[in-house]
Amino acid sequence: MDQNFTQGDNQFTFAGASKYANKTTYQLNFYVKDNQINPLEPITANVRTRSSGNGQELPSKLMQVSEDFYTLVVKKVPDKQSSLFINIGTKKQLNGGISTSSSQPISIVNAVNSHETSTPNDRVLAREYFKYMVHFYGKHITVYRQKVKVADKNIATLMATLRKQKASLSVQTGSQKAATKQKISDTKSSLKAQQTARKNAKASIKTATIARRKYQKQLQ
């Protein structure tokens, strides 16, 4: 999960796979970042057992769950198939613009076993979208918290450096003093940059937390 790839004008993130009860039908979910898809030219998908050559084309259906979330149901997947090779684009792109050699391999080895025997209804698919978005924002919160920790560490280092530089300045003269003044100026600039980075990361944590809570409520 969370595998990123680009097809056509869009960047997709693999959002997990499940294997239906019949063991030959798989459901793959995809998140679309900065959706550039024209609603008048909807996207579809081609799925093969290999990236090129004599790979078998499998019956599949791509469904839009939300503005930025799609579900791909693939049928008749051969036993012991470890990956599916996918092309996503408009019919025009798939018929001429996107070659099978540029297909994206998606591992299905860790697909979750599902009790589903047919394509789930809209309500079930919507819940999968909500669950992924909770994961999506949770991951972002973790990243931003790490950025705060790094900024805190850098700020402490720069503050200690600044104190030493100011202490040295009091006993220096001439060119040595001028050089230290420049170092102090550079340290202050670096300190300000780290403080800004910390502030931005904290704001991003707040925004992501609010968004995650909204999706969590949808799951209640």
Secondary structure as UniProt FT lines:
FT   STRAND          3..7
FT   TURN            8..9
FT   STRAND          10..19
FT   TURN            21..22
FT   STRAND          26..33
FT   TURN            39..40
FT   STRAND          43..48
FT   TURN            53..54
FT   STRAND          57..58
FT   STRAND          60..66
FT   TURN            67..68
FT   STRAND          69..74
FT   TURN            79..80
FT   STRAND          83..90
FT   HELIX           91..92
FT   HELIX           93..97
FT   HELIX           100..102
FT   STRAND          104..107
FT   TURN            109..110
FT   STRAND          112..113
FT   HELIX           122..169
FT   TURN            170..171
FT   HELIX           174..218
//
